[in-house]
Amino acid sequence: MSRPNPFQQTTQLLKSQRSPNLEQKLGLYQVFQRLYDTNPSLLDELIALEDIPAGQVKKTAIPLYIIGNNPAASRISLTTNLLGDRSQTLHQPEQIWLIGRAPDSGICLDDARLSRHHAAIQFSPVQGFELVDLGSTNGSFVNGEAVRHRQQLKEGDRIRLGSLSILFFEQSEIQTLPQLPEALMEKLGKEAQPVTPPLFSQPESVQGEAPSEETMVFRRGELPLQRAAPGTHSSSEQSDRQARLLERLKQMP
């Protein structure tokens, strides 16, 4: 006959005692038992956090996050709130963002459970964004699973480094939304702006027709170029995308 595990022993002990809060205590232990049976690594993570002094746990109204920016027409970058109360976009020439306590870490964090060079987020065109553990003392985790060396990151992944729990998102596209109806613009107190067509929406000349005077003025260098290069996006579109992601983070429990 196998020996009962600690959870079973505790349940038997509680049943043998008479207590007004017996049902509540039994329910709590049963929850932890189910949690241990289905995901023991998560429970180990909770136990590890129990040992962290309260002053070392960073408290913030918004969850800590990292957004991997991978739009087709922009430089690869990370946007994060790890370095303060405001979001910052970080460019790195080698597309490797080092995380740790050492001052030379691009993302330098004051957390006693972090190693000096704890981990890095690396981007490659084939694998996308990956979390790389650099032989840290306390390890790196993605969704409760220890990262042995490197782990590809996906939308919504939860990263744990030291005592920090970080949500990861990836921005891979930028969309341009349709123009608002005039009636709605009036409700918002804004005057609808007419949409100006591109300067050269049609070929410069049609066979049998001479180039227009406007085209000739542009060729002589007297007319500044107005339209953006194909495939580029305005910074406001990227800001809108990041604002939507922040709203999503605020609504998460």
Backbone bond lengths (Angstrom), bond angles and torsions (degrees), N, CA, C in turn:
res aa  C-N    CA-C-N  psi(-1)  N-CA   C-N-CA  omega(-1)  CA-C   N-CA-C  phi
1 M - - - 1.472 - - 1.532 108.96 -
2 S 1.372 115.92 128.40 1.456 119.62 -176.38 1.520 110.89 -74.37
3 R 1.303 114.04 149.68 1.460 120.01 -179.70 1.523 109.75 -77.35
4 P 1.338 119.77 135.34 1.478 120.81 -179.84 1.528 110.99 -64.30
5 N 1.342 115.12 145.41 1.463 119.29 178.65 1.524 109.85 -75.79
6 P 1.344 118.64 171.32 1.471 120.88 -176.50 1.525 113.69 -56.89
7 F 1.336 117.59 -35.81 1.449 119.57 179.75 1.528 110.97 -66.62
8 Q 1.338 117.29 -42.10 1.459 121.11 178.67 1.523 111.17 -65.79
9 Q 1.337 116.78 -38.98 1.462 120.58 177.89 1.532 110.51 -62.73
10 T 1.324 116.01 -41.79 1.468 119.70 179.89 1.519 110.96 -65.50
11 T 1.341 116.58 -41.98 1.470 120.53 178.30 1.522 110.89 -60.20
12 Q 1.352 117.34 -43.81 1.464 120.96 179.28 1.523 110.89 -63.84
13 L 1.337 116.73 -38.57 1.455 120.90 179.68 1.526 110.95 -65.31
14 L 1.352 116.39 -42.75 1.459 119.59 -179.84 1.526 111.29 -65.85
15 K 1.325 117.10 -36.70 1.462 120.64 179.51 1.532 111.59 -67.20
16 S 1.344 116.02 -28.95 1.461 119.17 -178.39 1.524 112.23 -79.83
17 Q 1.352 116.75 -10.13 1.456 120.70 -179.01 1.526 109.84 -107.37
18 R 1.308 115.66 152.92 1.448 121.03 176.10 1.523 108.36 -102.50
19 S 1.322 114.79 117.11 1.458 119.44 -177.01 1.522 108.75 -143.13
20 P 1.351 118.08 139.75 1.471 119.80 179.22 1.522 112.63 -64.43
21 N 1.336 117.89 -22.90 1.462 121.57 -178.91 1.528 111.63 -105.64
22 L 1.343 116.07 25.28 1.465 120.56 -175.47 1.525 111.50 -59.19
23 E 1.349 117.00 -47.93 1.464 120.04 -177.12 1.521 111.12 -61.36
24 Q 1.324 117.22 -40.02 1.452 120.91 -179.92 1.528 111.24 -65.44
25 K 1.341 115.47 -43.24 1.466 119.16 179.69 1.521 111.30 -65.99
26 L 1.331 116.34 -41.68 1.461 119.79 179.32 1.527 110.61 -62.94
27 G 1.329 115.91 -42.51 1.465 119.86 179.85 1.513 111.69 -61.46
28 L 1.341 116.62 -40.70 1.458 120.51 -179.76 1.521 111.39 -64.52
29 Y 1.329 116.28 -45.09 1.467 119.05 179.68 1.522 111.79 -67.02
30 Q 1.329 117.27 -34.21 1.458 119.27 178.24 1.528 111.30 -67.18
31 V 1.340 116.18 -36.05 1.463 119.79 176.34 1.529 110.35 -61.97
32 F 1.337 115.79 -46.40 1.462 119.14 -179.99 1.533 111.49 -66.20
33 Q 1.322 116.57 -33.54 1.460 118.83 178.46 1.519 110.85 -66.01
34 R 1.347 116.87 -43.37 1.461 119.70 178.06 1.526 111.04 -64.59
35 L 1.346 115.22 -39.22 1.456 119.52 178.13 1.523 110.98 -61.81
36 Y 1.334 116.50 -42.24 1.465 120.55 179.96 1.525 111.24 -66.99
37 D 1.342 116.71 -38.25 1.463 119.92 -178.94 1.527 112.02 -67.93
38 T 1.335 117.28 -36.71 1.469 120.62 -175.10 1.523 113.01 -90.61
39 N 1.325 117.69 -32.66 1.468 120.10 -176.25 1.526 109.88 -148.50
40 P 1.327 117.86 75.68 1.475 119.84 -177.68 1.516 113.64 -62.30
41 S 1.352 117.90 -30.67 1.469 119.63 -178.52 1.520 111.61 -66.22
42 L 1.357 116.69 -34.17 1.455 119.82 178.61 1.521 110.99 -66.80
43 L 1.334 116.68 -40.43 1.463 120.02 178.33 1.526 110.39 -65.24
44 D 1.335 117.24 -39.76 1.473 119.99 176.30 1.522 110.25 -60.53
45 E 1.327 116.06 -36.63 1.463 120.56 178.73 1.526 111.05 -64.76
46 L 1.334 116.17 -41.22 1.466 120.29 178.51 1.527 111.31 -65.60
47 I 1.330 116.11 -39.88 1.462 120.04 178.56 1.528 110.59 -64.24
48 A 1.354 116.22 -38.59 1.469 120.12 178.37 1.525 110.68 -64.31
49 L 1.335 117.21 -39.04 1.460 120.35 179.11 1.527 111.72 -67.52
50 E 1.327 117.36 -26.51 1.460 121.77 179.64 1.527 111.44 -62.95
51 D 1.352 115.61 -28.13 1.461 119.77 -177.90 1.520 113.18 -83.81
52 I 1.336 117.63 -5.73 1.461 120.47 -177.05 1.526 109.20 -81.82
53 P 1.338 119.00 128.47 1.465 120.11 176.11 1.518 110.92 -57.37
54 A 1.322 116.46 143.84 1.466 120.93 -174.56 1.523 112.16 -58.63
55 G 1.330 117.19 -34.68 1.461 119.71 -177.97 1.508 114.40 -68.99
56 Q 1.345 117.35 -16.26 1.457 120.08 -177.62 1.521 112.24 -92.60
57 V 1.322 118.35 -8.74 1.459 121.02 178.70 1.515 108.15 -86.02
58 K 1.341 115.30 121.18 1.458 119.47 -177.24 1.516 109.98 -74.19
59 K 1.343 117.38 124.21 1.449 122.33 179.02 1.525 108.72 -102.11
60 T 1.320 117.04 129.20 1.447 121.42 -178.87 1.515 109.39 -148.32
61 A 1.343 116.44 146.82 1.458 120.38 179.60 1.515 111.13 -70.47
62 I 1.330 116.97 -30.88 1.458 122.14 179.68 1.528 107.96 -107.12
63 P 1.327 118.97 135.07 1.469 120.16 178.03 1.530 111.05 -58.62
64 L 1.321 115.44 148.96 1.459 119.83 174.94 1.522 108.76 -68.21
65 Y 1.315 117.10 139.95 1.457 119.94 -176.47 1.529 110.96 -148.22
66 I 1.314 114.19 159.37 1.464 123.06 170.56 1.524 106.49 -132.96
67 I 1.328 116.64 129.35 1.457 121.91 175.70 1.521 107.71 -112.40
68 G 1.324 116.69 119.93 1.461 121.06 175.00 1.511 109.30 -84.90
69 N 1.338 116.82 113.83 1.468 121.72 -178.55 1.521 109.10 -91.93
70 N 1.334 115.34 116.31 1.463 121.20 -178.26 1.526 110.65 -133.89
71 P 1.344 118.28 49.49 1.461 119.32 177.51 1.522 110.78 -75.44
72 A 1.322 115.80 152.16 1.471 120.04 -172.74 1.526 112.48 -64.73
73 A 1.338 116.87 -30.64 1.463 118.79 -172.17 1.524 113.69 -105.53
74 S 1.332 119.04 11.80 1.456 121.07 -177.23 1.525 110.58 -130.39
75 R 1.333 114.74 167.30 1.463 119.17 175.65 1.524 110.51 -70.06
76 I 1.335 115.50 147.62 1.463 120.74 175.42 1.530 107.97 -66.82
77 S 1.335 116.98 137.78 1.458 120.29 -178.60 1.519 109.24 -158.08
78 L 1.344 115.49 169.57 1.459 122.84 171.23 1.519 108.34 -116.82
79 T 1.329 116.07 140.88 1.456 121.69 170.59 1.526 107.00 -116.59
80 T 1.337 117.10 128.51 1.466 120.43 -173.84 1.518 110.37 -151.60
81 N 1.339 115.52 159.36 1.467 121.59 172.93 1.528 110.71 -110.82
82 L 1.332 117.07 18.68 1.466 120.71 -179.59 1.526 112.53 -69.21
83 L 1.320 117.64 -25.24 1.459 120.56 -172.57 1.521 113.21 -97.58
84 G 1.321 118.03 16.06 1.454 120.65 178.95 1.506 110.36 157.45
85 D 1.317 115.21 -168.11 1.461 120.75 -176.69 1.522 112.16 -83.06
86 R 1.335 117.33 -8.16 1.459 120.38 -178.01 1.522 110.13 -119.08
87 S 1.320 115.92 151.92 1.465 120.29 178.20 1.524 110.14 -69.83
88 Q 1.319 115.84 142.64 1.458 122.05 176.59 1.518 109.04 -134.11
89 T 1.324 116.59 142.61 1.462 121.92 175.79 1.523 108.43 -101.57
90 L 1.323 116.18 126.67 1.463 122.32 -172.67 1.529 109.84 -115.03
91 H 1.339 116.15 119.60 1.463 121.74 172.73 1.524 108.54 -98.25
92 Q 1.323 117.04 145.43 1.463 121.56 178.37 1.534 108.09 -141.24
93 P 1.353 118.13 126.24 1.468 120.00 -173.00 1.524 114.17 -55.52
94 E 1.354 117.23 -42.54 1.471 120.08 -179.25 1.531 112.57 -86.81
95 Q 1.340 116.62 0.41 1.469 122.72 -178.51 1.537 110.96 58.91
96 I 1.347 114.92 42.12 1.466 123.29 175.88 1.528 106.78 -132.68
97 W 1.322 116.67 117.03 1.468 122.28 -177.26 1.527 108.47 -106.64
98 L 1.335 116.31 109.43 1.459 122.74 -176.42 1.526 110.29 -82.74
99 I 1.349 116.16 135.77 1.467 122.29 -178.82 1.521 108.80 -122.06
100 G 1.325 117.59 129.19 1.457 120.60 178.59 1.515 111.47 173.10
101 R 1.359 115.44 -172.77 1.468 120.59 -179.85 1.520 112.85 -88.16
102 A 1.325 117.95 -17.49 1.466 120.73 -176.21 1.530 110.33 -67.77
103 P 1.338 116.93 142.67 1.475 119.96 -179.18 1.521 113.34 -60.74
104 D 1.350 117.73 -25.79 1.467 118.76 -178.87 1.530 112.58 -83.40
105 S 1.321 117.14 2.06 1.466 119.78 174.64 1.521 108.93 -74.18
106 G 1.318 116.15 133.84 1.460 119.09 178.52 1.516 111.52 -59.67
107 I 1.352 116.67 -38.32 1.460 122.54 174.74 1.525 106.34 -111.27
108 C 1.338 115.97 88.39 1.466 122.84 -175.93 1.527 108.76 -92.00
109 L 1.350 116.09 120.12 1.461 121.47 -174.46 1.528 110.18 -124.57
110 D 1.318 115.73 139.65 1.461 121.81 179.53 1.523 108.65 -90.93
111 D 1.323 116.27 84.10 1.462 122.07 179.72 1.527 107.63 -137.34
112 A 1.334 116.47 120.04 1.463 121.19 -174.11 1.529 112.61 -62.07
113 R 1.328 118.85 -24.64 1.463 121.53 -177.86 1.525 112.86 -87.05
114 L 1.326 116.79 -4.90 1.463 120.69 176.29 1.518 110.42 -86.24
115 S 1.322 116.66 143.60 1.459 120.95 170.93 1.533 108.80 -77.56
116 R 1.330 115.45 166.18 1.472 118.84 -179.73 1.527 110.47 -58.52
117 H 1.302 117.22 -48.49 1.465 122.95 171.87 1.527 105.88 -119.11
118 H 1.307 116.66 89.94 1.464 122.06 -168.56 1.529 111.97 -83.58
119 A 1.323 116.25 -53.04 1.467 120.58 -175.35 1.517 108.26 -155.91
120 A 1.321 114.89 175.21 1.465 120.69 176.68 1.518 108.69 -146.18
121 I 1.325 115.20 151.36 1.462 121.10 169.01 1.516 106.88 -106.20
122 Q 1.319 115.82 124.16 1.468 121.59 -175.56 1.523 109.61 -121.77
123 F 1.332 116.01 141.11 1.467 120.29 177.70 1.521 109.88 -112.27
124 S 1.328 115.75 136.71 1.459 121.96 171.94 1.520 107.77 -135.47
125 P 1.340 118.41 147.17 1.469 120.13 -178.27 1.527 112.98 -60.54
126 V 1.327 117.69 -25.59 1.464 120.84 -176.92 1.526 110.85 -85.79
127 Q 1.346 117.45 -52.25 1.466 122.12 -173.96 1.524 113.65 -91.34
128 G 1.315 117.24 -14.33 1.462 119.27 -175.77 1.522 110.54 77.58
129 F 1.336 117.88 -143.38 1.460 122.60 -179.22 1.532 109.56 -86.12
130 E 1.340 115.63 133.34 1.468 121.72 179.64 1.521 109.35 -131.46
131 L 1.344 115.83 146.17 1.460 121.47 171.84 1.520 108.29 -96.15
132 V 1.327 116.69 126.44 1.471 122.21 -177.82 1.522 108.44 -116.95
133 D 1.336 117.15 120.53 1.469 120.47 175.23 1.528 108.48 -83.22
134 L 1.337 116.63 133.52 1.464 122.46 -175.06 1.532 111.14 -103.46
135 G 1.337 116.48 39.70 1.456 120.28 -179.71 1.508 112.58 71.63
136 S 1.330 117.49 36.82 1.459 121.85 -176.94 1.529 111.28 -67.37
137 T 1.324 115.59 155.92 1.465 121.07 -179.34 1.525 111.87 -68.04
138 N 1.326 116.98 -45.98 1.463 121.12 -175.26 1.517 113.54 -97.98
139 G 1.327 117.46 0.96 1.455 120.20 174.02 1.517 114.22 81.02
140 S 1.342 114.04 165.51 1.465 122.71 175.68 1.522 107.52 -122.26
141 F 1.341 116.21 144.30 1.463 120.59 -174.80 1.521 110.20 -133.43
142 V 1.326 115.87 142.68 1.463 122.65 173.01 1.520 107.39 -125.82
143 N 1.333 116.55 117.18 1.469 122.54 -177.46 1.527 112.04 55.02
144 G 1.342 116.16 37.86 1.453 121.54 176.84 1.510 114.80 84.61
145 E 1.335 118.34 -6.99 1.463 121.60 -179.18 1.526 109.37 -100.13
146 A 1.347 115.72 133.98 1.458 120.28 179.93 1.525 110.54 -66.71
147 V 1.322 116.49 138.56 1.463 122.46 176.72 1.521 107.70 -91.12
148 R 1.327 116.30 113.06 1.472 120.24 -177.99 1.520 111.34 -71.03
149 H 1.308 116.41 -42.93 1.466 119.51 175.35 1.527 109.96 -141.21
150 R 1.347 116.89 -61.52 1.453 119.81 178.52 1.515 109.66 -142.26
151 Q 1.344 115.19 151.28 1.467 121.44 -177.40 1.524 108.52 -142.05
152 Q 1.324 116.07 126.89 1.461 120.11 177.25 1.522 109.64 -67.07
153 L 1.330 116.86 136.99 1.454 122.31 -177.34 1.519 110.43 -98.18
154 K 1.330 115.17 139.36 1.464 121.94 179.79 1.522 109.45 -124.54
155 E 1.331 115.46 163.05 1.462 122.40 179.28 1.527 110.94 -54.43
156 G 1.331 116.60 125.99 1.460 121.26 176.91 1.510 114.96 87.80
157 D 1.342 119.26 1.66 1.458 120.97 178.47 1.530 110.27 -63.67
158 R 1.344 115.08 146.74 1.470 121.31 176.30 1.519 108.49 -108.68
159 I 1.318 115.91 118.89 1.465 122.74 -178.35 1.523 108.40 -102.22
160 R 1.340 116.70 136.37 1.467 120.09 171.91 1.511 109.24 -121.42
161 L 1.332 115.21 121.95 1.464 123.52 175.94 1.517 107.12 -127.58
162 G 1.335 117.71 117.32 1.457 120.02 -176.41 1.520 109.71 61.22
163 S 1.325 117.14 -125.88 1.469 121.03 178.35 1.518 112.07 -99.21
164 L 1.338 117.13 11.42 1.458 121.53 -176.86 1.522 110.78 -100.11
165 S 1.326 115.97 132.32 1.451 122.23 173.76 1.524 107.41 -110.55
166 I 1.334 116.99 121.67 1.463 122.42 -169.23 1.521 109.28 -126.88
167 L 1.332 116.89 131.46 1.457 121.99 175.17 1.522 109.61 -89.42
168 F 1.335 116.12 140.30 1.467 120.37 179.62 1.521 109.93 -114.76
169 F 1.337 115.63 134.67 1.453 122.45 174.11 1.523 108.48 -132.26
170 E 1.321 116.19 157.65 1.468 120.04 179.06 1.514 109.80 -127.31
171 Q 1.329 115.43 128.84 1.459 121.43 174.96 1.525 107.89 -100.82
172 S 1.306 116.51 108.07 1.466 120.49 -176.09 1.515 113.49 -111.48
173 E 1.332 117.77 -6.00 1.460 119.47 179.95 1.520 109.74 -152.20
174 I 1.329 114.97 157.52 1.457 122.49 176.49 1.520 107.18 -124.54
175 Q 1.311 116.92 127.83 1.457 121.28 -179.41 1.520 110.10 -110.40
176 T 1.325 116.01 143.56 1.454 122.08 173.37 1.521 108.04 -102.17
177 L 1.325 117.53 118.87 1.457 122.12 -177.18 1.521 110.64 -82.23
178 P 1.349 118.11 155.26 1.469 120.53 -179.96 1.515 111.36 -66.32
179 Q 1.341 115.37 158.88 1.458 121.11 179.95 1.525 109.98 -68.03
180 L 1.330 116.38 144.23 1.461 121.24 179.89 1.528 110.88 -71.48
181 P 1.337 116.86 146.85 1.471 119.96 175.29 1.526 111.09 -61.65
182 E 1.351 116.34 151.76 1.457 120.68 -178.05 1.535 111.60 -60.71
183 A 1.369 116.31 -37.59 1.467 119.30 -178.83 1.522 111.19 -61.92
184 L 1.319 117.22 -39.61 1.453 120.67 179.36 1.522 110.78 -71.77
185 M 1.322 117.69 -35.73 1.466 120.60 176.58 1.527 110.33 -62.03
186 E 1.355 116.42 -38.04 1.459 119.54 178.82 1.524 111.09 -65.91
187 K 1.361 116.39 -38.25 1.462 119.79 177.05 1.518 111.27 -62.29
188 L 1.313 116.72 -36.06 1.460 121.28 -179.62 1.521 111.86 -79.84
189 G 1.337 116.34 -4.28 1.454 119.26 178.64 1.502 113.40 78.44
190 K 1.340 116.54 23.87 1.455 120.18 179.86 1.515 109.38 -119.29
191 E 1.313 115.05 142.52 1.453 119.64 177.06 1.512 108.97 -83.47
192 A 1.328 116.09 129.24 1.461 120.36 -179.37 1.516 109.55 -63.22
193 Q 1.312 116.73 129.33 1.447 122.44 179.05 1.526 109.57 -92.50
194 P 1.318 117.75 131.21 1.465 118.55 178.21 1.510 111.29 -64.74
195 V 1.314 115.40 143.61 1.455 120.90 179.22 1.517 108.28 -81.64
196 T 1.321 116.69 118.52 1.464 121.17 179.39 1.512 108.99 -86.81
197 P 1.332 117.96 122.03 1.470 119.46 179.38 1.521 110.41 -67.07
198 P 1.310 118.27 157.00 1.459 121.23 177.08 1.520 111.07 -55.52
199 L 1.322 115.93 149.87 1.456 120.94 -176.44 1.512 112.09 -58.40
200 F 1.332 115.97 -37.44 1.461 120.30 -179.23 1.521 108.63 -127.70
201 S 1.342 115.57 71.74 1.449 119.28 177.42 1.515 112.03 -76.79
202 Q 1.357 116.71 -16.99 1.452 122.68 178.58 1.520 108.73 -116.69
203 P 1.314 119.20 160.04 1.466 121.12 176.44 1.524 110.53 -55.03
204 E 1.324 115.61 151.30 1.457 120.09 -177.72 1.516 112.06 -57.54
205 S 1.268 117.54 -36.22 1.449 120.03 178.53 1.504 109.41 -148.60
206 V 1.313 115.75 146.67 1.438 122.04 176.03 1.516 107.36 -100.93
207 Q 1.344 116.24 145.57 1.448 119.97 -176.69 1.523 109.10 -54.09
208 G 1.311 116.39 127.88 1.457 121.06 179.27 1.513 112.43 95.41
209 E 1.366 118.54 -8.03 1.459 121.45 179.51 1.519 109.72 -117.86
210 A 1.308 115.31 145.21 1.465 120.23 177.54 1.520 109.50 -80.80
211 P 1.355 119.59 150.06 1.466 121.65 176.77 1.524 110.62 -56.65
212 S 1.322 116.19 144.21 1.460 121.03 -179.82 1.523 110.34 -69.61
213 E 1.339 114.34 164.56 1.465 119.82 178.22 1.531 110.64 -62.81
214 E 1.355 116.84 -35.53 1.475 120.52 178.56 1.513 111.06 -61.96
215 T 1.338 115.77 -41.32 1.458 119.87 178.88 1.517 110.65 -64.41
216 M 1.315 117.19 -41.67 1.462 120.66 -178.88 1.525 110.39 -66.83
217 V 1.346 117.45 -37.50 1.466 119.88 177.97 1.517 110.22 -62.04
218 F 1.345 116.03 -42.51 1.462 119.82 179.36 1.528 110.82 -63.93
219 R 1.343 116.50 -41.90 1.473 119.63 -179.60 1.519 111.59 -62.74
220 R 1.334 117.03 -33.36 1.466 119.88 -179.75 1.522 112.16 -78.44
221 G 1.357 117.14 -1.21 1.460 120.06 177.58 1.498 114.51 82.29
222 E 1.340 117.46 14.98 1.452 120.69 -177.90 1.534 112.61 -93.46
223 L 1.339 117.47 -5.66 1.464 120.96 -178.26 1.519 108.86 -122.04
224 P 1.342 119.25 120.25 1.476 119.95 179.91 1.512 110.84 -67.31
225 L 1.301 115.07 147.27 1.465 121.49 177.29 1.513 109.40 -69.50
226 Q 1.339 117.84 129.79 1.452 122.79 -175.35 1.512 114.07 -104.85
227 R 1.322 117.06 -32.24 1.454 118.07 -173.71 1.526 111.15 -91.64
228 A 1.323 115.82 153.31 1.468 121.46 -179.26 1.508 109.50 -77.74
229 A 1.343 114.36 158.24 1.461 119.64 176.63 1.522 110.36 -64.80
230 P 1.353 117.52 147.43 1.477 119.40 -178.57 1.513 111.57 -57.69
231 G 1.329 115.49 138.29 1.468 120.11 175.06 1.508 114.70 88.87
232 T 1.371 117.75 -5.91 1.465 118.91 -179.53 1.512 109.85 -90.13
233 H 1.335 115.70 160.44 1.463 121.88 -178.74 1.508 108.35 -134.01
234 S 1.306 116.55 148.17 1.456 120.56 -179.83 1.523 110.34 -75.18
235 S 1.355 114.69 156.54 1.463 119.06 179.79 1.527 110.88 -66.63
236 S 1.364 117.23 -26.38 1.459 119.28 179.80 1.515 111.46 -65.56
237 E 1.362 117.79 -34.06 1.458 120.48 178.27 1.525 110.54 -64.48
238 Q 1.350 116.88 -41.79 1.462 120.03 178.42 1.529 110.24 -66.36
239 S 1.340 117.37 -37.48 1.467 120.17 178.21 1.516 111.02 -64.77
240 D 1.350 116.25 -38.71 1.468 119.78 178.18 1.512 110.57 -62.65
241 R 1.339 116.82 -41.39 1.473 120.66 179.78 1.528 110.33 -62.27
242 Q 1.342 115.99 -44.61 1.457 119.56 -178.68 1.517 110.69 -67.61
243 A 1.350 117.91 -34.25 1.460 120.59 178.10 1.518 110.60 -65.02
244 R 1.342 116.98 -37.98 1.459 119.51 178.63 1.526 110.93 -66.56
245 L 1.339 116.28 -37.51 1.456 119.47 178.11 1.522 111.15 -65.62
246 L 1.338 116.72 -38.68 1.460 120.42 178.53 1.520 110.67 -64.69
247 E 1.353 117.42 -40.02 1.463 120.16 176.93 1.524 110.37 -61.12
248 R 1.333 115.73 -38.96 1.456 119.68 178.98 1.525 111.16 -64.74
249 L 1.338 116.71 -38.78 1.464 120.81 179.37 1.524 110.49 -65.66
250 K 1.345 117.02 -40.77 1.458 119.97 -178.45 1.519 112.15 -65.18
251 Q 1.329 117.39 -30.03 1.460 120.94 -178.24 1.518 113.13 -82.71
252 M 1.332 117.26 -11.96 1.468 120.23 -179.66 1.518 109.99 -72.84
253 P 1.372 117.77 141.95 1.495 120.67 178.93 1.511 111.16 -67.41
